[in-house]
Amino acid sequence: MNGDSMDKFISEHMYQKEIEVYLGEKDVFSGKVIACADGVLTLSKNDKLTFINIGMIKCLWEKK
């Protein structure tokens, strides 16, 4: 999946949901999706923002 497709997928299916994002090794980030544009995913957790390069994402899933 290229970056544009991932932007679209996250924006349409994960917006405002709590997710976990796996980048490889021990790099797992979690938070609420508040934005996804221009190749950057923005998560919010505990009043802090995390900005993730979409090209680095191996997989992501909704937290239950």
PQR file with spaces between the fields and no chain letter, atoms N, CA, C, O and H, PARSE charges and radii, in Angstrom:
ATOM       1  N    MET     1       0.860   -1.171    0.000 -0.4000 1.5000
ATOM       2  CA   MET     1       0.000    0.000    0.000 -0.0000 2.0000
ATOM       3  C    MET     1       0.903    1.229    0.000  0.5500 1.7000
ATOM       4  O    MET     1       1.789    1.344    0.847 -0.5500 1.4000
ATOM       5  N    ASN     2       0.688    2.147   -0.940 -0.4000 1.5000
ATOM       6  CA   ASN     2       1.525    3.343   -0.965 -0.0000 2.0000
ATOM       7  C    ASN     2       1.020    4.369    0.056  0.5500 1.7000
ATOM       8  O    ASN     2      -0.046    4.190    0.645 -0.5500 1.4000
ATOM       9  H    ASN     2      -0.032    2.053   -1.627  0.4000 1.0000
ATOM      10  N    GLY     3       1.776    5.424    0.258 -0.4000 1.5000
ATOM      11  CA   GLY     3       1.454    6.432    1.265 -0.0000 2.0000
ATOM      12  C    GLY     3       0.105    7.085    1.058  0.5500 1.7000
ATOM      13  O    GLY     3      -0.626    7.323    2.020 -0.5500 1.4000
ATOM      14  H    GLY     3       2.642    5.570   -0.220  0.4000 1.0000
ATOM      15  N    ASP     4      -0.239    7.381   -0.204 -0.4000 1.5000
ATOM      16  CA   ASP     4      -1.528    8.010   -0.478 -0.0000 2.0000
ATOM      17  C    ASP     4      -2.680    7.082   -0.114  0.5500 1.7000
ATOM      18  O    ASP     4      -3.688    7.525    0.434 -0.5500 1.4000
ATOM      19  H    ASP     4       0.354    7.187   -0.986  0.4000 1.0000
ATOM      20  N    SER     5      -2.532    5.803   -0.417 -0.4000 1.5000
ATOM      21  CA   SER     5      -3.576    4.833   -0.080 -0.0000 2.0000
ATOM      22  C    SER     5      -3.711    4.697    1.431  0.5500 1.7000
ATOM      23  O    SER     5      -4.823    4.606    1.952 -0.5500 1.4000
ATOM      24  H    SER     5      -1.713    5.443   -0.863  0.4000 1.0000
ATOM      25  N    MET     6      -2.580    4.683    2.134 -0.4000 1.5000
ATOM      26  CA   MET     6      -2.616    4.562    3.592 -0.0000 2.0000
ATOM      27  C    MET     6      -3.255    5.804    4.207  0.5500 1.7000
ATOM      28  O    MET     6      -4.068    5.687    5.124 -0.5500 1.4000
ATOM      29  H    MET     6      -1.677    4.757    1.711  0.4000 1.0000
ATOM      30  N    ASP     7      -2.896    7.002    3.712 -0.4000 1.5000
ATOM      31  CA   ASP     7      -3.550    8.239    4.174 -0.0000 2.0000
ATOM      32  C    ASP     7      -5.063    8.101    4.071  0.5500 1.7000
ATOM      33  O    ASP     7      -5.793    8.376    5.023 -0.5500 1.4000
ATOM      34  H    ASP     7      -2.236    7.097    2.967  0.4000 1.0000
ATOM      35  N    LYS     8      -5.516    7.674    2.911 -0.4000 1.5000
ATOM      36  CA   LYS     8      -6.946    7.558    2.641 -0.0000 2.0000
ATOM      37  C    LYS     8      -7.588    6.511    3.544  0.5500 1.7000
ATOM      38  O    LYS     8      -8.653    6.748    4.113 -0.5500 1.4000
ATOM      39  H    LYS     8      -4.923    7.450    2.138  0.4000 1.0000
ATOM      40  N    PHE     9      -6.941    5.354    3.677 -0.4000 1.5000
ATOM      41  CA   PHE     9      -7.482    4.289    4.526 -0.0000 2.0000
ATOM      42  C    PHE     9      -7.642    4.771    5.968  0.5500 1.7000
ATOM      43  O    PHE     9      -8.700    4.594    6.572 -0.5500 1.4000
ATOM      44  H    PHE     9      -6.075    5.161    3.215  0.4000 1.0000
ATOM      45  N    ILE    10      -6.595    5.375    6.514 -0.4000 1.5000
ATOM      46  CA   ILE    10      -6.652    5.836    7.900 -0.0000 2.0000
ATOM      47  C    ILE    10      -7.717    6.921    8.055  0.5500 1.7000
ATOM      48  O    ILE    10      -8.497    6.890    9.007 -0.5500 1.4000
ATOM      49  H    ILE    10      -5.735    5.519    6.024  0.4000 1.0000
ATOM      50  N    SER    11      -7.755    7.873    7.135 -0.4000 1.5000
ATOM      51  CA   SER    11      -8.728    8.961    7.209 -0.0000 2.0000
ATOM      52  C    SER    11     -10.169    8.450    7.144  0.5500 1.7000
ATOM      53  O    SER    11     -11.046    8.970    7.833 -0.5500 1.4000
ATOM      54  H    SER    11      -7.122    7.899    6.361  0.4000 1.0000
ATOM      55  N    GLU    12     -10.407    7.438    6.322 -0.4000 1.5000
ATOM      56  CA   GLU    12     -11.769    6.938    6.128 -0.0000 2.0000
ATOM      57  C    GLU    12     -12.201    5.886    7.148  0.5500 1.7000
ATOM      58  O    GLU    12     -13.388    5.779    7.457 -0.5500 1.4000
ATOM      59  H    GLU    12      -9.694    7.015    5.762  0.4000 1.0000
ATOM      60  N    HIS    13     -11.246    5.104    7.679 -0.4000 1.5000
ATOM      61  CA   HIS    13     -11.624    3.981    8.541 -0.0000 2.0000
ATOM      62  C    HIS    13     -11.161    4.088    9.991  0.5500 1.7000
ATOM      63  O    HIS    13     -11.714    3.412   10.858 -0.5500 1.4000
ATOM      64  H    HIS    13     -10.282    5.191    7.428  0.4000 1.0000
ATOM      65  N    MET    14     -10.174    4.908   10.271 -0.4000 1.5000
ATOM      66  CA   MET    14      -9.615    4.950   11.622 -0.0000 2.0000
ATOM      67  C    MET    14      -9.750    6.310   12.319  0.5500 1.7000
ATOM      68  O    MET    14      -9.403    6.436   13.493 -0.5500 1.4000
ATOM      69  H    MET    14      -9.725    5.458    9.567  0.4000 1.0000
ATOM      70  N    TYR    15     -10.242    7.309   11.618 -0.4000 1.5000
ATOM      71  CA   TYR    15     -10.333    8.662   12.179 -0.0000 2.0000
ATOM      72  C    TYR    15     -11.143    8.656   13.477  0.5500 1.7000
ATOM      73  O    TYR    15     -12.239    8.100   13.533 -0.5500 1.4000
ATOM      74  H    TYR    15     -10.524    7.206   10.664  0.4000 1.0000
ATOM      75  N    GLN    16     -10.592    9.279   14.510 -0.4000 1.5000
ATOM      76  CA   GLN    16     -11.183    9.416   15.841 -0.0000 2.0000
ATOM      77  C    GLN    16     -11.259    8.090   16.612  0.5500 1.7000
ATOM      78  O    GLN    16     -11.959    8.009   17.621 -0.5500 1.4000
ATOM      79  H    GLN    16      -9.701    9.731   14.464  0.4000 1.0000
ATOM      80  N    LYS    17     -10.559    7.067   16.157 -0.4000 1.5000
ATOM      81  CA   LYS    17     -10.523    5.791   16.869 -0.0000 2.0000
ATOM      82  C    LYS    17      -9.203    5.653   17.610  0.5500 1.7000
ATOM      83  O    LYS    17      -8.193    6.239   17.221 -0.5500 1.4000
ATOM      84  H    LYS    17      -9.990    7.133   15.337  0.4000 1.0000
ATOM      85  N    GLU    18      -9.223    4.878   18.674 -0.4000 1.5000
ATOM      86  CA   GLU    18      -8.012    4.542   19.420 -0.0000 2.0000
ATOM      87  C    GLU    18      -7.330    3.392   18.676  0.5500 1.7000
ATOM      88  O    GLU    18      -7.939    2.348   18.441 -0.5500 1.4000
ATOM      89  H    GLU    18     -10.044    4.402   18.991  0.4000 1.0000
ATOM      90  N    ILE    19      -6.064    3.592   18.310 -0.4000 1.5000
ATOM      91  CA   ILE    19      -5.342    2.565   17.556 -0.0000 2.0000
ATOM      92  C    ILE    19      -3.954    2.334   18.154  0.5500 1.7000
ATOM      93  O    ILE    19      -3.476    3.101   18.990 -0.5500 1.4000
ATOM      94  H    ILE    19      -5.569    4.440   18.501  0.4000 1.0000
ATOM      95  N    GLU    20      -3.331    1.259   17.700 -0.4000 1.5000
ATOM      96  CA   GLU    20      -1.921    0.996   17.951 -0.0000 2.0000
ATOM      97  C    GLU    20      -1.251    0.881   16.594  0.5500 1.7000
ATOM      98  O    GLU    20      -1.816    0.328   15.650 -0.5500 1.4000
ATOM      99  H    GLU    20      -3.719    0.635   17.022  0.4000 1.0000
ATOM     100  N    VAL    21      -0.049    1.406   16.511 -0.4000 1.5000
ATOM     101  CA   VAL    21       0.692    1.435   15.250 -0.0000 2.0000
ATOM     102  C    VAL    21       2.033    0.748   15.472  0.5500 1.7000
ATOM     103  O    VAL    21       2.783    1.113   16.377 -0.5500 1.4000
ATOM     104  H    VAL    21       0.410    1.855   17.278  0.4000 1.0000
ATOM     105  N    TYR    22       2.333   -0.257   14.635 -0.4000 1.5000
ATOM     106  CA   TYR    22       3.579   -1.010   14.734 -0.0000 2.0000
ATOM     107  C    TYR    22       4.515   -0.561   13.621  0.5500 1.7000
ATOM     108  O    TYR    22       4.161   -0.591   12.442 -0.5500 1.4000
ATOM     109  H    TYR    22       1.724   -0.553   13.899  0.4000 1.0000
ATOM     110  N    LEU    23       5.721   -0.141   14.015 -0.4000 1.5000
ATOM     111  CA   LEU    23       6.713    0.314   13.050 -0.0000 2.0000
ATOM     112  C    LEU    23       7.859   -0.685   12.883  0.5500 1.7000
ATOM     113  O    LEU    23       8.713   -0.511   12.014 -0.5500 1.4000
ATOM     114  H    LEU    23       6.008   -0.115   14.972  0.4000 1.0000
ATOM     115  N    GLY    24       7.881   -1.709   13.696 -0.4000 1.5000
ATOM     116  CA   GLY    24       8.959   -2.689   13.641 -0.0000 2.0000
ATOM     117  C    GLY    24       9.702   -2.740   14.958  0.5500 1.7000
ATOM     118  O    GLY    24       9.644   -1.810   15.763 -0.5500 1.4000
ATOM     119  H    GLY    24       7.187   -1.851   14.402  0.4000 1.0000
ATOM     120  N    GLU    25      10.408   -3.851   15.167 -0.4000 1.5000
ATOM     121  CA   GLU    25      11.159   -4.055   16.404 -0.0000 2.0000
ATOM     122  C    GLU    25      10.247   -3.833   17.612  0.5500 1.7000
ATOM     123  O    GLU    25       9.233   -4.514   17.762 -0.5500 1.4000
ATOM     124  H    GLU    25      10.455   -4.607   14.513  0.4000 1.0000
ATOM     125  N    LYS    26      10.612   -2.880   18.471 -0.4000 1.5000
ATOM     126  CA   LYS    26       9.820   -2.592   19.674 -0.0000 2.0000
ATOM     127  C    LYS    26       9.059   -1.284   19.546  0.5500 1.7000
ATOM     128  O    LYS    26       8.538   -0.764   20.533 -0.5500 1.4000
ATOM     129  H    LYS    26      11.436   -2.326   18.349  0.4000 1.0000
ATOM     130  N    ASP    27       8.993   -0.751   18.332 -0.4000 1.5000
ATOM     131  CA   ASP    27       8.339    0.543   18.115 -0.0000 2.0000
ATOM     132  C    ASP    27       6.842    0.375   17.894  0.5500 1.7000
ATOM     133  O    ASP    27       6.392    0.088   16.785 -0.5500 1.4000
ATOM     134  H    ASP    27       9.416   -1.173   17.530  0.4000 1.0000
ATOM     135  N    VAL    28       6.074    0.562   18.976 -0.4000 1.5000
ATOM     136  CA   VAL    28       4.615    0.522   18.914 -0.0000 2.0000
ATOM     137  C    VAL    28       4.103    1.795   19.581  0.5500 1.7000
ATOM     138  O    VAL    28       4.465    2.107   20.715 -0.5500 1.4000
ATOM     139  H    VAL    28       6.439    0.795   19.877  0.4000 1.0000
ATOM     140  N    PHE    29       3.264    2.516   18.865 -0.4000 1.5000
ATOM     141  CA   PHE    29       2.686    3.753   19.372 -0.0000 2.0000
ATOM     142  C    PHE    29       1.175    3.590   19.448  0.5500 1.7000
ATOM     143  O    PHE    29       0.587    2.853   18.657 -0.5500 1.4000
ATOM     144  H    PHE    29       2.970    2.263   17.943  0.4000 1.0000
ATOM     145  N    SER    30       0.549    4.273   20.395 -0.4000 1.5000
ATOM     146  CA   SER    30      -0.900    4.186   20.506 -0.0000 2.0000
ATOM     147  C    SER    30      -1.471    5.566   20.779  0.5500 1.7000
ATOM     148  O    SER    30      -0.787    6.461   21.275 -0.5500 1.4000
ATOM     149  H    SER    30       1.027    4.872   21.037  0.4000 1.0000
ATOM     150  N    GLY    31      -2.745    5.712   20.440 -0.4000 1.5000
ATOM     151  CA   GLY    31      -3.441    6.963   20.690 -0.0000 2.0000
ATOM     152  C    GLY    31      -4.652    7.083   19.787  0.5500 1.7000
ATOM     153  O    GLY    31      -4.972    6.175   19.020 -0.5500 1.4000
ATOM     154  H    GLY    31      -3.301    4.986   20.037  0.4000 1.0000
ATOM     155  N    LYS    32      -5.310    8.211   19.893 -0.4000 1.5000
ATOM     156  CA   LYS    32      -6.494    8.497   19.096 -0.0000 2.0000
ATOM     157  C    LYS    32      -6.073    9.210   17.818  0.5500 1.7000
ATOM     158  O    LYS    32      -5.317   10.180   17.861 -0.5500 1.4000
ATOM     159  H    LYS    32      -5.050    8.948   20.516  0.4000 1.0000
ATOM     160  N    VAL    33      -6.565    8.728   16.685 -0.4000 1.5000
ATOM     161  CA   VAL    33      -6.246    9.353   15.404 -0.0000 2.0000
ATOM     162  C    VAL    33      -6.965   10.701   15.329  0.5500 1.7000
ATOM     163  O    VAL    33      -8.194   10.765   15.358 -0.5500 1.4000
ATOM     164  H    VAL    33      -7.179    7.940   16.650  0.4000 1.0000
ATOM     165  N    ILE    34      -6.178   11.777   15.231 -0.4000 1.5000
ATOM     166  CA   ILE    34      -6.797   13.104   15.115 -0.0000 2.0000
ATOM     167  C    ILE    34      -6.527   13.735   13.757  0.5500 1.7000
ATOM     168  O    ILE    34      -7.170   14.719   13.393 -0.5500 1.4000
ATOM     169  H    ILE    34      -5.179   11.725   15.207  0.4000 1.0000
ATOM     170  N    ALA    35      -5.573   13.176   12.999 -0.4000 1.5000
ATOM     171  CA   ALA    35      -5.298   13.688   11.661 -0.0000 2.0000
ATOM     172  C    ALA    35      -4.465   12.677   10.886  0.5500 1.7000
ATOM     173  O    ALA    35      -3.725   11.875   11.456 -0.5500 1.4000
ATOM     174  H    ALA    35      -5.050   12.376   13.295  0.4000 1.0000
ATOM     175  N    CYS    36      -4.613   12.744    9.567 -0.4000 1.5000
ATOM     176  CA   CYS    36      -3.796   11.920    8.684 -0.0000 2.0000
ATOM     177  C    CYS    36      -3.770   12.614    7.327  0.5500 1.7000
ATOM     178  O    CYS    36      -4.748   12.578    6.580 -0.5500 1.4000
ATOM     179  H    CYS    36      -5.214   13.396    9.104  0.4000 1.0000
ATOM     180  N    ALA    37      -2.645   13.242    7.018 -0.4000 1.5000
ATOM     181  CA   ALA    37      -2.520   13.983    5.765 -0.0000 2.0000
ATOM     182  C    ALA    37      -1.050   14.165    5.423  0.5500 1.7000
ATOM     183  O    ALA    37      -0.189   14.175    6.303 -0.5500 1.4000
ATOM     184  H    ALA    37      -1.850   13.271    7.624  0.4000 1.0000
ATOM     185  N    ASP    38      -0.780   14.308    4.134 -0.4000 1.5000
ATOM     186  CA   ASP    38       0.580   14.601    3.661 -0.0000 2.0000
ATOM     187  C    ASP    38       1.622   13.610    4.153  0.5500 1.7000
ATOM     188  O    ASP    38       2.773   13.975    4.392 -0.5500 1.4000
ATOM     189  H    ASP    38      -1.480   14.300    3.420  0.4000 1.0000
ATOM     190  N    GLY    39       1.210   12.337    4.306 -0.4000 1.5000
ATOM     191  CA   GLY    39       2.159   11.304    4.715 -0.0000 2.0000
ATOM     192  C    GLY    39       2.464   11.260    6.193  0.5500 1.7000
ATOM     193  O    GLY    39       3.417   10.605    6.612 -0.5500 1.4000
ATOM     194  H    GLY    39       0.275   12.040    4.112  0.4000 1.0000
ATOM     195  N    VAL    40       1.653   11.961    7.001 -0.4000 1.5000
ATOM     196  CA   VAL    40       1.891   11.988    8.445 -0.0000 2.0000
ATOM     197  C    VAL    40       0.608   11.619    9.190  0.5500 1.7000
ATOM     198  O    VAL    40      -0.450   12.206    8.961 -0.5500 1.4000
ATOM     199  H    VAL    40       0.879   12.494    6.660  0.4000 1.0000
ATOM     200  N    LEU    41       0.718   10.644   10.077 -0.4000 1.5000
ATOM     201  CA   LEU    41      -0.370   10.256   10.967 -0.0000 2.0000
ATOM     202  C    LEU    41      -0.156   10.960   12.295  0.5500 1.7000
ATOM     203  O    LEU    41       0.946   10.930   12.842 -0.5500 1.4000
ATOM     204  H    LEU    41       1.577   10.167   10.264  0.4000 1.0000
ATOM     205  N    THR    42      -1.198   11.594   12.818 -0.4000 1.5000
ATOM     206  CA   THR    42      -1.112   12.280   14.106 -0.0000 2.0000
ATOM     207  C    THR    42      -1.995   11.575   15.116  0.5500 1.7000
ATOM     208  O    THR    42      -3.202   11.434   14.920 -0.5500 1.4000
ATOM     209  H    THR    42      -2.093   11.618   12.373  0.4000 1.0000
ATOM     210  N    LEU    43      -1.368   11.130   16.210 -0.4000 1.5000
ATOM     211  CA   LEU    43      -2.079   10.489   17.305 -0.0000 2.0000
ATOM     212  C    LEU    43      -2.056   11.401   18.523  0.5500 1.7000
ATOM     213  O    LEU    43      -1.092   12.134   18.744 -0.5500 1.4000
ATOM     214  H    LEU    43      -0.387   11.245   16.369  0.4000 1.0000
ATOM     215  N    SER    44      -3.115   11.350   19.303 -0.4000 1.5000
ATOM     216  CA   SER    44      -3.188   12.103   20.553 -0.0000 2.0000
ATOM     217  C    SER    44      -3.375   11.128   21.704  0.5500 1.7000
ATOM     218  O    SER    44      -4.227   10.242   21.653 -0.5500 1.4000
ATOM     219  H    SER    44      -3.898   10.754   19.124  0.4000 1.0000
ATOM     220  N    LYS    45      -2.555   11.306   22.757 -0.4000 1.5000
ATOM     221  CA   LYS    45      -2.662   10.461   23.943 -0.0000 2.0000
ATOM     222  C    LYS    45      -2.152   11.253   25.140  0.5500 1.7000
ATOM     223  O    LYS    45      -1.039   11.780   25.116 -0.5500 1.4000
ATOM     224  H    LYS    45      -1.863   12.027   22.798  0.4000 1.0000
ATOM     225  N    ASN    46      -2.960   11.335   26.175 -0.4000 1.5000
ATOM     226  CA   ASN    46      -2.582   12.051   27.401 -0.0000 2.0000
ATOM     227  C    ASN    46      -2.136   13.484   27.105  0.5500 1.7000
ATOM     228  O    ASN    46      -1.137   13.954   27.648 -0.5500 1.4000
ATOM     229  H    ASN    46      -3.864   10.908   26.194  0.4000 1.0000
ATOM     230  N    ASP    47      -2.877   14.165   26.248 -0.4000 1.5000
ATOM     231  CA   ASP    47      -2.595   15.559   25.879 -0.0000 2.0000
ATOM     232  C    ASP    47      -1.246   15.749   25.186  0.5500 1.7000
ATOM     233  O    ASP    47      -0.719   16.861   25.153 -0.5500 1.4000
ATOM     234  H    ASP    47      -3.689   13.783   25.807  0.4000 1.0000
ATOM     235  N    LYS    48      -0.681   14.666   24.629 -0.4000 1.5000
ATOM     236  CA   LYS    48       0.551   14.753   23.851 -0.0000 2.0000
ATOM     237  C    LYS    48       0.273   14.259   22.450  0.5500 1.7000
ATOM     238  O    LYS    48      -0.527   13.345   22.251 -0.5500 1.4000
ATOM     239  H    LYS    48      -1.109   13.762   24.656  0.4000 1.0000
ATOM     240  N    LEU    49       0.938   14.865   21.480 -0.4000 1.5000
ATOM     241  CA   LEU    49       0.780   14.474   20.086 -0.0000 2.0000
ATOM     242  C    LEU    49       1.979   13.662   19.621  0.5500 1.7000
ATOM     243  O    LEU    49       3.122   13.961   19.969 -0.5500 1.4000
ATOM     244  H    LEU    49       1.588   15.607   21.642  0.4000 1.0000
ATOM     245  N    THR    50       1.705   12.638   18.835 -0.4000 1.5000
ATOM     246  CA   THR    50       2.751   11.840   18.198 -0.0000 2.0000
ATOM     247  C    THR    50       2.535   11.922   16.697  0.5500 1.7000
ATOM     248  O    THR    50       1.427   11.694   16.210 -0.5500 1.4000
ATOM     249  H    THR    50       0.777   12.394   18.553  0.4000 1.0000
ATOM     250  N    PHE    51       3.588   12.248   15.966 -0.4000 1.5000
ATOM     251  CA   PHE    51       3.529   12.368   14.516 -0.0000 2.0000
ATOM     252  C    PHE    51       4.327   11.211   13.920  0.5500 1.7000
ATOM     253  O    PHE    51       5.509   11.041   14.219 -0.5500 1.4000
ATOM     254  H    PHE    51       4.487   12.433   16.361  0.4000 1.0000
ATOM     255  N    ILE    52       3.671   10.421   13.074 -0.4000 1.5000
ATOM     256  CA   ILE    52       4.289    9.213   12.532 -0.0000 2.0000
ATOM     257  C    ILE    52       4.351    9.295   11.012  0.5500 1.7000
ATOM     258  O    ILE    52       3.354    9.598   10.355 -0.5500 1.4000
ATOM     259  H    ILE    52       2.711   10.560   12.831  0.4000 1.0000
ATOM     260  N    ASN    53       5.519    9.026   10.465 -0.4000 1.5000
ATOM     261  CA   ASN    53       5.701    8.960    9.022 -0.0000 2.0000
ATOM     262  C    ASN    53       4.970    7.715    8.520  0.5500 1.7000
ATOM     263  O    ASN    53       5.325    6.594    8.886 -0.5500 1.4000
ATOM     264  H    ASN    53       6.329    8.780   10.998  0.4000 1.0000
ATOM     265  N    ILE    54       3.956    7.910    7.691 -0.4000 1.5000
ATOM     266  CA   ILE    54       3.135    6.803    7.227 -0.0000 2.0000
ATOM     267  C    ILE    54       3.960    5.747    6.487  0.5500 1.7000
ATOM     268  O    ILE    54       3.625    4.564    6.538 -0.5500 1.4000
ATOM     269  H    ILE    54       3.667    8.820    7.394  0.4000 1.0000
ATOM     270  N    GLY    55       5.005    6.145    5.817 -0.4000 1.5000
ATOM     271  CA   GLY    55       5.852    5.203    5.101 -0.0000 2.0000
ATOM     272  C    GLY    55       6.559    4.206    6.004  0.5500 1.7000
ATOM     273  O    GLY    55       7.042    3.180    5.526 -0.5500 1.4000
ATOM     274  H    GLY    55       5.277    7.107    5.776  0.4000 1.0000
ATOM     275  N    MET    56       6.630    4.486    7.292 -0.4000 1.5000
ATOM     276  CA   MET    56       7.299    3.605    8.248 -0.0000 2.0000
ATOM     277  C    MET    56       6.361    2.573    8.871  0.5500 1.7000
ATOM     278  O    MET    56       6.824    1.647    9.538 -0.5500 1.4000
ATOM     279  H    MET    56       6.238    5.320    7.681  0.4000 1.0000
ATOM     280  N    ILE    57       5.049    2.716    8.665 -0.4000 1.5000
ATOM     281  CA   ILE    57       4.068    1.849    9.310 -0.0000 2.0000
ATOM     282  C    ILE    57       4.085    0.458    8.682  0.5500 1.7000
ATOM     283  O    ILE    57       3.947    0.307    7.468 -0.5500 1.4000
ATOM     284  H    ILE    57       4.673    3.468    8.124  0.4000 1.0000
ATOM     285  N    LYS    58       4.257   -0.552    9.529 -0.4000 1.5000
ATOM     286  CA   LYS    58       4.185   -1.953    9.095 -0.0000 2.0000
ATOM     287  C    LYS    58       2.741   -2.445    9.173  0.5500 1.7000
ATOM     288  O    LYS    58       2.254   -3.110    8.259 -0.5500 1.4000
ATOM     289  H    LYS    58       4.369   -0.430   10.515  0.4000 1.0000
ATOM     290  N    CYS    59       2.056   -2.110   10.285 -0.4000 1.5000
ATOM     291  CA   CYS    59       0.649   -2.452   10.445 -0.0000 2.0000
ATOM     292  C    CYS    59       0.059   -1.588   11.550  0.5500 1.7000
ATOM     293  O    CYS    59       0.777   -0.960   12.328 -0.5500 1.4000
ATOM     294  H    CYS    59       2.452   -1.570   11.028  0.4000 1.0000
ATOM     295  N    LEU    60      -1.261   -1.574   11.595 -0.4000 1.5000
ATOM     296  CA   LEU    60      -1.963   -0.862   12.666 -0.0000 2.0000
ATOM     297  C    LEU    60      -3.266   -1.584   12.937  0.5500 1.7000
ATOM     298  O    LEU    60      -3.781   -2.312   12.088 -0.5500 1.4000
ATOM     299  H    LEU    60      -1.844   -2.084   10.963  0.4000 1.0000
ATOM     300  N    TRP    61      -3.800   -1.369   14.152 -0.4000 1.5000
ATOM     301  CA   TRP    61      -5.045   -2.018   14.519 -0.0000 2.0000
ATOM     302  C    TRP    61      -5.788   -1.153   15.516  0.5500 1.7000
ATOM     303  O    TRP    61      -5.196   -0.362   16.250 -0.5500 1.4000
ATOM     304  H    TRP    61      -3.382   -0.777   14.842  0.4000 1.0000
ATOM     305  N    GLU    62      -7.099   -1.323   15.525 -0.4000 1.5000
ATOM     306  CA   GLU    62      -7.941   -0.599   16.467 -0.0000 2.0000
ATOM     307  C    GLU    62      -7.840   -1.266   17.829  0.5500 1.7000
ATOM     308  O    GLU    62      -7.881   -2.491   17.941 -0.5500 1.4000
ATOM     309  H    GLU    62      -7.580   -1.966   14.929  0.4000 1.0000
ATOM     310  N    LYS    63      -7.706   -0.440   18.865 -0.4000 1.5000
ATOM     311  CA   LYS    63      -7.666   -0.966   20.223 -0.0000 2.0000
ATOM     312  C    LYS    63      -9.087   -1.269   20.664  0.5500 1.7000
ATOM     313  O    LYS    63     -10.008   -0.506   20.372 -0.5500 1.4000
ATOM     314  H    LYS    63      -7.673    0.556   18.774  0.4000 1.0000
ATOM     315  N    LYS    64      -9.263   -2.348   21.345 -0.4000 1.5000
ATOM     316  CA   LYS    64     -10.583   -2.744   21.869 -0.0000 2.0000
ATOM     317  C    LYS    64     -10.609   -2.634   23.362  0.5500 1.7000
ATOM     318  O    LYS    64     -11.631   -2.923   23.985 -0.5500 1.4000
ATOM     319  H    LYS    64      -8.515   -2.967   21.583  0.4000 1.0000
